Amino acid sequence: MSGNKPYDPYESIHKLSLLWEKQMNEFFYLLTDNKDFVKISNVGTELKSRYLDAIKKNHEALANVLNLPTKNDVSNVANLTIQAEEKIEALEEQIWNLQDSMKTQSKEIESVVEISKEIIKLTKQLKTELVKSKKEQVESKKLHAELQEVRFELSKLSNFKEEFESLKSLINKDKGVERELTSSGVSK
């Protein structure tokens, strides 16, 4: 009993199907190996292609009359949709690039604004310094005018001093002459 295999119906069906497959392949090979069969199949293929072309033309004409989309119309729409999506993606990339450049430009503008604020601040400081320097210049001109007056007065005083010195020397000479006269008059 251990040497006997149980009966498997699927195995026998499998063997039978393999046998039929082999016989059918041989039959088709013999059938297609014939020149007459090839000629007949060529004629059949040509007739079928003409029939399909006529059906296609009739279908397109009927679709145009009924205003229905054909297979070509749908494929054209699909191609246009794909092209539109590609263009949209390209536009999105350009928009992203523009946004990035706008961000960098806004940062540059902010830095220019900051620099402009500093320049304005420095300009205001320079203006106040200019006003101060103008005031100081006016005061220095006044001081210069006063110094000129003082110089003029000093030159007058130096002239006066010279005259005073000359008068003093004259007075001293006169005193010296008087002393001499008085001293010479006493001795006489």
PEJO-V19641 format. One record per pair of residues at least 4 apart in sequence whose C-alpha atoms are under 7 Angstrom apart, sorted by the first residue. I is the first residue (numbers start at 1). J is the second residue. If there is no record, write none. Layout:
# PEJO-V19641
{{I:J} {I:J}}
This chain:
# PEJO-V19641
{{9:13} {10:14} {11:15} {12:16} {13:17} {14:18} {15:19} {16:20} {17:21} {18:22} {19:23} {20:24} {21:25} {22:26} {23:27} {24:28} {25:29} {26:30} {27:31} {28:32} {29:33} {30:34} {32:37} {32:38} {34:38} {35:39} {36:40} {37:41} {38:42} {39:43} {40:44} {41:45} {42:46} {43:47} {44:48} {45:49} {46:50} {47:51} {48:52} {49:53} {50:54} {51:55} {52:56} {53:57} {54:58} {55:59} {56:60} {57:61} {58:62} {59:63} {60:64} {60:70} {61:65} {62:66} {63:67} {63:68} {63:69} {63:70} {64:68} {69:73} {69:74} {70:74} {71:75} {72:76} {73:77} {74:78} {75:79} {76:80} {77:81} {78:82} {79:83} {80:84} {81:85} {82:86} {83:87} {84:88} {85:89} {86:90} {87:91} {88:92} {89:93} {90:94} {91:95} {92:96} {93:97} {94:98} {95:99} {96:100} {97:101} {98:102} {99:103} {100:104} {101:105} {102:106} {103:107} {104:108} {105:109} {106:110} {107:111} {108:112} {109:113} {110:114} {111:115} {112:116} {113:117} {114:118} {115:119} {116:120} {117:121} {118:122} {119:123} {120:124} {121:125} {122:126} {123:127} {124:128} {125:129} {126:130} {127:131} {128:132} {129:133} {130:134} {131:135} {132:136} {133:137} {134:138} {135:139} {136:140} {137:141} {138:142} {139:143} {140:144} {141:145} {142:146} {143:147} {144:148} {145:149} {146:150} {147:151} {148:152} {149:153} {150:154} {151:155} {152:156} {153:157} {154:158} {155:159} {156:160} {157:161} {158:162} {159:163} {160:164} {161:165} {162:166} {163:167} {164:168} {165:169} {166:170} {167:171} {168:172} {169:173} {170:174} {171:175} {172:176} {173:177} {174:178} {175:179} {176:180} {177:181} {178:182} {179:183} {180:184} {181:185} {182:186} {183:187} {184:188}}
